[in-house]
Amino acid sequence: MNKKIIIKDYEVVVIGGGMAGVCAAIASARHGAKTALVSNRPVLGGNASSEIRMHICGADYHGFRKNARETGIIEEILLDNKRVNRSNSFSILDTILWEKTKFQENLDLYLNTHITEVIKDKNKITMVSGEQLTTEKVLKLNGKIFIDATGDGTIGYLSGAEYMTGREGKDTFGEKFAPEKEDNHTMGNTLLFTAIDMGKKVDFIKPYWANTYHEKDLAYREHHEINSGYWWIEIGGDDLDVIQDGEEIRDELLKAVYGVWDHIKNSGNHNADNFALDWVGFLPGKRESRRILGDYVLKEQDLFDGKIFEDAIAYGGWPMDMHTVGGIRTRIEPNDFIMMDDLYTIPYRSIYSKNINNLMLAGRDISASHMAFGSTRVMATCAVIGQASGTAAAMCISKQVIPREINKHIHELQQILMKEDCYIPGFKNEDKDDLALFSRVRASSFIKNCEPENIINGYSRTVKDQINAWITDDNDKNPWIELYFDNNISPKEVIIKFDSNLSKEIMVSLTHSVRNRQEEGIPKKIVKDYDIEFYDGEVLISKRGVRDNHRRLSCTKFNNITCNRIRVKPLNTWGSGNMCIYEIRVY
């Protein structure tokens, strides 16, 4: 019996349902492009899903870099999660990601769908084809722009895109910390686990097939926090290829996980008598495979220089986190953190294919050297790259151009991203459509260096010693801030960016120490309830109340209002005393 063939037409097709693909697809759809999101797994999130359960790291480096957490769609997702996911459940995060994509206008979601074929016309992809494993349907998806968010660069590989793999030598890009000679080694894969305290002694019987580890074998691998698994249980990338040998790597990782747990339980030195394994992953988390070649290769030097590219569309800040070849099979330090002094930007030229004209990139497969990849590969960085890629893809559709030609419109892309709360170091709000930039500002009170004018200075977060926010005085019981205009305006939307404490992590995590650093629930500094009032002179024309806001970026739309003064009255927060607003925009 022939399988049912489904043919669908889209403008943007995103393949890969990790955080990069999710953010790319949402961004594309929100900008009006008819979009498909295709994932070969039953849940979204990639390494952050319940199948793998890795926490979403980023430029803030576990809070080491102050005010560096990624914003935009990834912030929206994680704040939505903080609102409802009090049990720190990865399965609840799965549901949130499903909800964000399933019910997004202009977006069709295809889970359990593995793409196996790419159809091209010369140097352009016209269609991707694959099978939805749960329905036995063959899906053929036509598109104009395709975004490879597979992690492995699978769509790029199948389409004939130029790519890199392995480690470049020092001479390739002149990188100080690169190996002396190039090789085909990559970082390995990892399986995580969780354990729970049963309240009584629980025996563990080691499977006969599990590895045996002594303390000297794990001397360089910290394992005192025994309730969650370890990233350093890592295999592959040496004699085992992380793609071709994936099944064998999974089997070897299972032997390692149960062997490490046997050591923890039965060596008598880890206070683990009452602990039992609760969950062991069966889908390894991948770190590194193919990197698709773009018009620019991001390099180690760019990261050390904190380079601000003219075509910057995202940023990173996680250290160059270079894992030891061989992983847990070695008896040396499992990784080397190479720190940079500051954040760096990621250029637009690194997020589209050099030779496949309508292929864009999102996530860890962007055009970067192995060394630079050591930093860009973490999920929050991948997510903001994804939002930039999806936004640019929708621009390609509206302007009827290929991705490379967006370079002519890079300022427009940057301004769109910043409007939607993506941070691009070195750039500021210069949106000529933002009426707030042409207003004067006053407020009921403020503290030193947190004047009301900060809300229109172009920067919507604290940058080093510049706070860039309006913060009320301690004694102000009825705070307000207002923008007033020389002439009447007809506002259609007011966008406000609040303080969600970008120095603290907010992601789901298996690790107790990571969770203990976080605020419980919604960040306390976010304004919960506020009013927006519209005046013509001293006459109140209209008023809109916003209640139970839990997001940093809050957008409110209006119709049929003419005014010359807009007043925002923050009424309370989720637990902090002072009111804080970073930016107000009016359109």
C-alpha positions as CSV (number, residue, x, y, z in Angstrom):
1,M,0.0,0.0,0.0
2,N,1.4,3.4,-1.0
3,K,2.0,6.0,1.7
4,K,-0.1,9.1,1.7
5,I,1.8,12.1,0.2
6,I,1.0,15.5,1.6
7,I,2.3,18.5,-0.4
8,K,2.3,21.9,1.2
9,D,3.5,25.3,0.1
10,Y,5.2,27.7,2.5
11,E,7.3,30.8,2.3
12,V,9.7,29.9,5.1
13,V,10.5,26.3,6.2
14,V,12.4,25.8,9.4
15,I,13.9,22.3,10.0
16,G,14.9,21.5,13.5
17,G,12.9,22.0,16.7
18,G,15.5,23.0,19.2
19,M,15.5,26.4,20.8
20,A,17.1,28.0,17.7
21,G,14.4,26.5,15.4
22,V,11.6,27.4,17.7
23,C,12.7,31.0,17.9
24,A,13.3,31.2,14.2
25,A,9.9,29.8,13.3
26,I,8.0,32.1,15.8
27,A,9.9,35.1,14.5
28,S,9.2,34.3,10.9
29,A,5.5,33.7,11.5
30,R,5.1,36.8,13.6
31,H,6.5,38.9,10.7
32,G,3.8,37.6,8.4
33,A,5.6,34.8,6.5
34,K,3.7,31.5,6.1
35,T,6.0,29.3,8.0
36,A,6.5,25.6,8.7
37,L,8.5,24.2,11.7
38,V,9.6,20.6,11.2
39,S,11.1,18.5,13.9
40,N,12.0,14.8,14.0
41,R,11.4,14.5,17.7
42,P,8.0,14.2,19.5
43,V,8.8,17.2,21.6
44,L,10.4,20.6,21.0
45,G,13.4,22.1,22.7
46,G,16.3,19.9,21.5
47,N,18.9,19.7,24.3
48,A,16.5,21.6,26.6
49,S,13.6,19.1,26.0
50,S,12.5,16.4,28.5
51,E,14.3,13.9,26.3
52,I,17.8,15.3,27.1
53,R,17.2,17.9,30.0
54,M,20.1,20.3,29.6
55,H,19.7,23.8,31.1
56,I,19.7,26.7,28.7
57,C,23.1,28.4,29.1
58,G,24.1,31.7,27.5
59,A,26.2,34.8,27.5
60,D,25.6,35.5,31.2
61,Y,27.7,32.4,32.0
62,H,25.6,31.3,34.9
63,G,25.3,34.9,36.1
64,F,29.1,35.6,36.0
65,R,28.5,38.3,33.4
66,K,26.0,40.8,34.9
67,N,23.1,42.0,32.8
68,A,24.0,39.7,30.0
69,R,21.1,37.3,29.8
70,E,19.5,37.0,26.3
71,T,16.1,38.6,25.7
72,G,13.6,38.5,22.9
73,I,11.6,35.4,22.2
74,I,13.8,33.2,24.4
75,E,13.1,35.5,27.3
76,E,9.4,35.4,26.6
77,I,9.4,31.6,26.6
78,L,11.4,31.3,29.8
79,L,9.2,33.9,31.6
80,D,6.1,32.1,30.4
81,N,7.7,29.0,31.9
82,K,8.4,30.7,35.2
83,R,4.8,31.7,35.5
84,V,3.4,28.2,35.4
85,N,6.2,25.7,35.9
86,R,6.7,25.8,39.7
87,S,7.9,22.2,39.7
88,N,10.9,22.9,37.5
89,S,9.6,20.2,35.1
90,F,11.2,19.8,31.6
91,S,7.9,18.1,30.5
92,I,6.0,21.3,31.3
93,L,8.6,23.2,29.3
94,D,7.9,20.8,26.4
95,T,4.2,21.8,26.6
96,I,5.0,25.5,26.7
97,L,7.1,25.2,23.5
98,W,4.4,23.2,21.8
99,E,1.8,25.8,22.8
100,K,4.0,28.7,21.6
101,T,4.3,27.1,18.1
102,K,1.1,25.1,17.7
103,F,-1.1,28.2,18.3
104,Q,1.1,30.8,16.6
105,E,-0.6,32.4,13.6
106,N,1.1,31.7,10.2
107,L,2.9,28.7,11.7
108,D,2.3,25.0,11.0
109,L,4.1,22.5,13.3
110,Y,5.2,19.1,12.1
111,L,6.5,16.9,14.9
112,N,8.0,13.4,14.5
113,T,8.9,14.3,10.9
114,H,12.4,13.4,9.6
115,I,13.6,15.2,6.5
116,T,15.5,12.8,4.2
117,E,15.6,14.6,0.8
118,V,16.3,18.0,-0.4
119,I,15.2,19.1,-3.9
120,K,17.1,21.9,-5.6
121,D,17.0,24.0,-8.7
122,K,20.6,25.0,-9.3
123,N,21.8,26.7,-6.2
124,K,18.4,27.1,-4.5
125,I,16.4,24.6,-2.5
126,T,12.8,24.2,-3.7
127,M,11.5,21.4,-1.5
128,V,12.3,19.2,1.5
129,S,10.8,15.8,1.8
130,G,10.5,13.4,4.7
131,E,8.2,11.1,6.6
132,Q,6.1,11.7,9.7
133,L,6.8,8.6,11.6
134,T,3.6,8.6,13.7
135,T,1.3,8.9,10.7
136,E,3.3,7.2,7.9
137,K,2.6,10.2,5.8
138,V,5.2,11.5,3.3
139,L,5.5,15.3,3.6
140,K,6.8,17.4,0.7
141,L,7.2,21.0,1.8
142,N,7.8,23.7,-0.9
143,G,9.4,26.9,0.3
144,K,11.2,30.1,-0.7
145,I,13.6,30.3,2.3
146,F,14.8,27.3,4.2
147,I,16.4,27.6,7.7
148,D,18.6,24.8,8.9
149,A,18.2,24.5,12.6
150,T,19.0,20.8,12.8
151,G,22.1,21.3,14.8
152,D,23.9,18.7,12.6
153,G,23.6,21.0,9.5
154,T,21.6,18.2,7.9
155,I,19.7,20.3,5.4
156,G,22.9,22.1,4.4
157,Y,24.7,18.7,4.0
158,L,21.9,17.3,1.8
159,S,21.7,20.4,-0.3
160,G,25.4,20.4,-1.1
161,A,26.2,23.5,1.1
162,E,29.9,23.9,1.8
163,Y,30.6,23.0,5.5
164,M,33.4,22.5,8.0
165,T,33.8,19.8,10.6
166,G,36.5,18.8,13.1
167,R,39.1,21.2,14.5
168,E,41.0,23.7,12.3
169,G,44.8,24.0,13.0
170,K,46.5,27.2,14.1
171,D,47.4,28.1,10.6
172,T,43.8,27.9,9.2
173,F,42.5,31.1,10.8
174,G,45.6,32.2,12.8
175,E,43.9,31.2,16.1
176,K,46.2,31.1,19.2
177,F,44.3,28.4,21.0
178,A,43.5,26.1,18.1
179,P,45.4,22.7,17.8
180,E,48.7,22.8,16.1
181,K,47.4,20.7,13.2
182,E,43.8,20.3,11.9
183,D,42.0,17.0,12.7
184,N,38.6,15.5,12.4
185,H,37.8,15.5,16.1
186,T,34.6,17.0,17.5
187,M,33.2,17.3,21.0
188,G,31.3,14.3,22.2
189,N,27.7,13.5,23.2
190,T,26.3,13.2,26.7
191,L,23.5,11.4,28.6
192,L,22.2,12.9,31.8
193,F,20.4,11.3,34.7
194,T,18.5,12.3,37.9
195,A,18.4,10.7,41.3
196,I,16.1,11.2,44.2
197,D,16.3,10.8,48.0
198,M,14.0,7.9,48.9
199,G,14.2,8.6,52.6
200,K,15.6,5.2,53.4
201,K,18.6,3.1,52.3
202,V,18.3,1.9,48.8
203,D,20.6,-0.7,47.2
204,F,21.9,-0.4,43.7
205,I,22.7,-3.5,41.7
206,K,25.2,-2.8,39.0
207,P,24.2,-4.1,35.6
208,Y,26.8,-6.6,34.3
209,W,27.3,-4.5,31.2
210,A,28.1,-1.2,33.0
211,N,31.6,0.2,33.2
212,T,33.6,0.3,36.4
213,Y,35.1,3.5,37.7
214,H,37.3,4.3,40.7
215,E,37.9,7.6,42.3
216,K,41.2,8.0,40.4
217,D,39.2,7.6,37.1
218,L,37.0,10.5,38.0
219,A,39.7,12.6,39.7
220,Y,39.2,15.6,37.4
221,R,35.4,15.2,37.2
222,E,33.4,16.9,40.0
223,H,30.6,14.6,41.3
224,H,29.6,15.6,44.8
225,E,26.2,16.9,43.7
226,I,24.6,13.5,43.1
227,N,21.0,14.3,42.3
228,S,21.6,15.2,38.7
229,G,23.8,13.9,35.9
230,Y,27.1,15.2,34.7
231,W,27.9,16.9,31.4
232,W,31.3,15.2,31.5
233,I,29.8,11.8,30.9
234,E,30.8,12.4,27.3
235,I,31.7,10.0,24.5
236,G,32.3,10.4,20.8
237,G,34.1,12.7,18.4
238,D,37.3,10.8,18.5
239,D,37.2,7.3,16.8
240,L,33.4,7.4,17.0
241,D,31.7,9.9,14.7
242,V,28.9,11.7,16.6
243,I,26.5,11.3,13.7
244,Q,27.4,8.0,11.9
245,D,28.2,6.2,15.2
246,G,25.4,7.7,17.2
247,E,23.7,4.5,18.2
248,E,27.0,3.0,19.4
249,I,27.8,6.2,21.3
250,R,24.4,6.0,23.1
251,D,25.1,2.4,24.1
252,E,28.6,3.3,25.4
253,L,27.1,6.3,27.3
254,L,24.6,4.1,29.0
255,K,27.5,1.9,30.2
256,A,29.2,5.0,31.5
257,V,26.1,6.5,33.3
258,Y,25.4,3.3,35.2
259,G,29.1,2.8,35.9
260,V,29.4,6.3,37.4
261,W,26.2,5.7,39.4
262,D,27.6,2.4,40.7
263,H,30.7,4.3,41.8
264,I,28.6,7.0,43.6
265,K,26.3,4.4,45.3
266,N,28.7,1.6,46.1
267,S,32.1,3.1,46.7
268,G,30.9,4.3,50.2
269,N,32.2,7.8,49.9
270,H,29.4,9.9,48.5
271,N,26.6,9.9,51.1
272,A,24.3,8.2,48.5
273,D,22.8,5.4,50.6
274,N,19.3,6.8,50.3
275,F,19.4,7.9,46.7
276,A,18.0,6.0,43.7
277,L,18.1,6.7,40.0
278,D,14.9,8.4,38.9
279,W,15.5,9.0,35.2
280,V,18.3,8.2,32.7
281,G,18.3,9.8,29.3
282,F,18.2,7.6,26.2
283,L,18.7,10.4,23.6
284,P,22.3,11.8,23.8
285,G,22.7,15.5,23.8
286,K,25.0,16.5,20.9
287,R,27.5,19.4,21.1
288,E,29.3,19.5,17.7
289,S,29.1,18.2,14.2
290,R,28.9,20.2,10.9
291,R,29.2,23.9,10.6
292,I,27.9,25.4,7.4
293,L,30.2,27.8,5.6
294,G,28.8,31.4,5.2
295,D,30.1,34.6,3.8
296,Y,32.0,35.1,7.0
297,V,33.6,32.7,9.4
298,L,33.4,33.9,13.1
299,K,36.8,33.3,14.7
300,E,38.6,33.2,18.0
301,Q,40.1,36.6,17.5
302,D,36.6,38.2,17.0
303,L,35.6,36.8,20.4
304,F,38.7,38.0,22.2
305,D,38.3,41.4,20.6
306,G,34.7,41.7,21.7
307,K,34.1,42.6,18.0
308,I,31.2,44.8,17.1
309,F,30.4,43.9,13.5
310,E,28.6,46.4,11.3
311,D,26.2,43.6,10.4
312,A,25.8,42.3,14.0
313,I,22.5,40.5,14.6
314,A,23.1,38.7,17.9
315,Y,25.7,38.3,20.6
316,G,27.5,35.7,22.7
317,G,29.5,35.6,25.9
318,W,29.8,32.0,27.1
319,P,33.5,31.1,27.3
320,M,35.1,29.1,24.5
321,D,34.3,25.9,26.2
322,M,36.6,23.4,24.6
323,H,36.0,19.7,25.6
324,T,38.7,17.2,25.8
325,V,38.9,14.7,22.9
326,G,37.8,11.3,24.2
327,G,35.6,12.6,27.0
328,I,35.2,10.3,29.9
329,R,37.6,7.8,28.4
330,T,40.5,10.2,29.4
331,R,42.0,10.8,32.7
332,I,42.6,14.6,32.3
333,E,40.5,17.7,32.8
334,P,37.3,17.2,30.8
335,N,37.3,20.7,29.3
336,D,39.1,24.1,29.1
337,F,37.2,27.3,29.7
338,I,38.9,30.0,27.7
339,M,37.4,33.3,29.0
340,M,36.8,36.5,27.0
341,D,36.8,39.9,28.7
342,D,33.5,41.0,27.1
343,L,30.5,40.1,25.0
344,Y,31.0,39.8,21.2
345,T,28.6,40.1,18.3
346,I,27.7,37.6,15.6
347,P,27.6,38.9,12.1
348,Y,24.6,38.4,9.7
349,R,27.1,37.0,7.1
350,S,27.6,34.0,9.4
351,I,23.9,32.9,9.4
352,Y,23.3,32.0,5.7
353,S,25.0,29.6,3.3
354,K,27.8,30.8,1.1
355,N,26.7,28.6,-1.9
356,I,23.1,27.7,-1.4
357,N,21.3,30.9,-2.1
358,N,18.1,30.5,-0.1
359,L,19.5,28.5,2.9
360,M,19.7,30.3,6.3
361,L,21.2,28.9,9.5
362,A,20.0,29.0,13.1
363,G,21.8,27.5,16.1
364,R,25.1,25.6,16.4
365,D,25.6,25.1,12.7
366,I,26.4,28.7,11.9
367,S,29.6,29.7,10.1
368,A,32.2,29.7,12.8
369,S,35.6,28.1,13.5
370,H,35.8,25.3,15.9
371,M,37.2,27.6,18.5
372,A,34.5,30.3,18.1
373,F,31.9,27.5,18.0
374,G,33.0,26.6,21.5
375,S,31.2,29.7,22.7
376,T,28.4,30.1,20.1
377,R,27.0,26.6,20.6
378,V,25.1,27.1,23.9
379,M,21.4,27.2,23.6
380,A,20.5,30.8,24.6
381,T,23.0,32.1,22.1
382,C,21.5,29.7,19.5
383,A,18.1,31.0,20.4
384,V,18.9,34.7,19.7
385,I,20.6,33.7,16.4
386,G,17.4,31.8,15.6
387,Q,15.2,34.8,16.1
388,A,17.5,36.9,13.9
389,S,17.5,34.2,11.2
390,G,13.7,33.9,11.3
391,T,13.2,37.7,11.2
392,A,15.6,38.0,8.3
393,A,13.9,35.1,6.4
394,A,10.5,37.0,6.7
395,M,12.2,40.1,5.4
396,C,13.5,38.1,2.4
397,I,9.9,37.2,1.7
398,S,8.5,40.7,2.0
399,K,11.3,42.2,-0.1
400,Q,11.5,39.3,-2.5
401,V,15.3,38.9,-2.1
402,I,17.7,36.1,-1.2
403,P,19.3,36.1,2.3
404,R,22.6,37.6,1.1
405,E,20.8,40.7,-0.2
406,I,19.5,41.5,3.3
407,N,23.0,42.9,3.8
408,K,21.7,46.0,2.0
409,H,18.9,46.3,4.6
410,I,20.9,45.3,7.7
411,H,20.1,48.5,9.6
412,E,16.4,47.8,9.2
413,L,16.9,44.2,10.4
414,Q,18.8,45.4,13.5
415,Q,16.2,48.0,14.4
416,I,13.4,45.3,14.1
417,L,15.3,43.0,16.4
418,M,16.0,45.6,19.0
419,K,12.3,46.7,18.9
420,E,11.4,43.1,19.8
421,D,13.9,43.2,22.7
422,C,16.9,41.5,21.1
423,Y,20.1,43.0,22.4
424,I,22.8,43.9,20.0
425,P,25.9,45.3,21.8
426,G,27.1,48.6,20.3
427,F,23.7,49.4,18.7
428,K,20.8,51.5,19.9
429,N,17.2,52.3,19.1
430,E,17.2,54.6,16.0
431,D,13.8,53.6,14.8
432,K,12.3,56.6,13.0
433,D,8.8,55.2,13.5
434,D,9.2,55.3,17.3
435,L,7.4,58.5,18.3
436,A,8.7,58.3,21.8
437,L,12.2,59.3,20.5
438,F,10.7,62.7,19.6
439,S,9.0,63.2,22.9
440,R,10.0,64.9,26.2
441,V,9.8,62.9,29.4
442,R,9.0,63.6,33.0
443,A,8.2,61.5,36.0
444,S,6.8,61.6,39.5
445,S,10.2,60.8,41.0
446,F,13.5,59.1,40.3
447,I,16.8,58.1,41.9
448,K,20.2,59.3,40.9
449,N,21.4,58.0,37.5
450,C,18.0,56.6,36.8
451,E,16.4,59.7,35.3
452,P,13.1,59.5,33.3
453,E,14.9,60.4,30.1
454,N,16.7,57.1,30.2
455,I,13.6,55.4,28.7
456,I,14.3,57.1,25.4
457,N,18.1,56.9,25.3
458,G,18.0,54.0,23.0
459,Y,19.4,51.3,25.4
460,S,16.9,48.9,27.0
461,R,19.1,47.2,29.6
462,T,22.0,48.1,31.9
463,V,25.2,48.2,30.0
464,K,28.3,48.1,32.3
465,D,28.0,51.1,34.6
466,Q,25.2,52.7,32.6
467,I,21.8,51.7,34.1
468,N,19.6,53.1,31.3
469,A,16.4,52.8,33.3
470,W,14.0,55.0,35.1
471,I,13.7,53.9,38.7
472,T,11.3,55.5,41.2
473,D,12.2,57.0,44.5
474,D,11.6,54.9,47.6
475,N,9.0,57.3,48.9
476,D,7.0,57.5,45.7
477,K,3.6,55.9,46.5
478,N,1.9,56.9,43.2
479,P,4.6,56.7,40.6
480,W,4.1,57.8,37.0
481,I,6.2,58.6,33.9
482,E,4.9,60.4,30.9
483,L,5.9,61.3,27.4
484,Y,4.5,64.6,26.0
485,F,4.6,65.8,22.4
486,D,4.5,69.1,20.7
487,N,1.7,68.0,18.4
488,N,-1.2,65.5,18.6
489,I,-0.3,61.9,17.8
490,S,-2.5,58.9,17.0
491,P,-0.7,56.0,18.8
492,K,-1.5,52.4,17.8
493,E,0.9,50.6,20.1
494,V,2.8,51.2,23.3
495,I,5.8,48.9,24.0
496,I,7.3,48.8,27.5
497,K,10.4,47.0,28.6
498,F,10.6,46.2,32.3
499,D,13.3,44.9,34.6
500,S,13.4,41.1,34.7
501,N,16.8,41.0,36.4
502,L,19.1,40.0,33.5
503,S,21.9,39.1,36.0
504,K,19.9,36.0,37.2
505,E,19.2,32.8,35.5
506,I,15.6,31.7,34.9
507,M,15.9,28.4,33.0
508,V,14.7,24.9,34.0
509,S,17.6,22.9,35.4
510,L,18.3,19.4,36.8
511,T,21.0,20.9,39.0
512,H,20.0,21.9,42.5
513,S,22.8,24.5,42.8
514,V,21.6,26.2,39.6
515,R,18.0,26.2,40.7
516,N,18.9,27.5,44.2
517,R,20.5,30.6,42.6
518,Q,17.2,31.5,41.0
519,E,14.2,33.5,42.2
520,E,11.1,31.3,42.7
521,G,8.4,32.2,40.3
522,I,8.2,35.4,38.2
523,P,11.2,37.8,38.7
524,K,10.2,40.2,41.5
525,K,11.3,43.4,39.7
526,I,8.8,43.0,36.8
527,V,5.9,45.4,36.9
528,K,2.8,43.3,37.4
529,D,0.0,45.8,37.0
530,Y,0.1,49.2,35.3
531,D,-2.2,51.7,33.6
532,I,-1.6,53.7,30.4
533,E,-3.4,57.0,30.2
534,F,-3.9,59.2,27.1
535,Y,-4.3,63.0,27.5
536,D,-5.2,65.9,25.3
537,G,-3.8,68.7,27.3
538,E,-5.2,68.1,30.8
539,V,-8.2,66.1,29.6
540,L,-8.0,62.3,30.0
541,I,-9.0,60.9,26.7
542,S,-8.6,57.1,27.3
543,K,-7.2,54.7,29.8
544,R,-6.0,51.1,29.4
545,G,-5.2,48.8,32.3
546,V,-2.7,45.9,32.0
547,R,-2.9,43.3,34.8
548,D,-0.9,40.3,35.8
549,N,1.9,41.1,33.3
550,H,4.8,38.6,33.8
551,R,6.9,39.6,30.8
552,R,9.8,41.9,30.3
553,L,8.5,43.0,26.9
554,S,4.9,44.2,27.2
555,C,3.0,45.4,24.1
556,T,-0.4,47.0,24.1
557,K,-2.4,48.0,21.0
558,F,-5.0,50.8,20.6
559,N,-7.4,52.3,18.1
560,N,-9.0,55.7,17.6
561,I,-6.9,57.7,20.1
562,T,-5.6,61.2,19.5
563,C,-3.5,62.7,22.2
564,N,-0.4,64.8,23.0
565,R,0.5,63.1,26.3
566,I,0.9,59.5,27.4
567,R,1.3,58.6,31.0
568,V,2.3,55.2,32.3
569,K,1.4,54.4,35.9
570,P,3.1,51.3,37.3
571,L,1.0,50.1,40.2
572,N,3.0,47.2,41.7
573,T,5.6,44.6,40.9
574,W,5.8,40.8,41.7
575,G,7.6,41.6,44.9
576,S,10.2,44.4,44.5
577,G,9.7,47.9,46.0
578,N,10.9,50.3,43.4
579,M,9.3,50.5,39.9
580,C,11.7,50.2,37.0
581,I,11.2,50.8,33.3
582,Y,14.0,50.5,30.8
583,E,12.2,51.7,27.6
584,I,8.9,53.0,26.4
585,R,8.2,53.0,22.6
586,V,5.2,54.5,20.9
587,Y,4.1,53.6,17.4
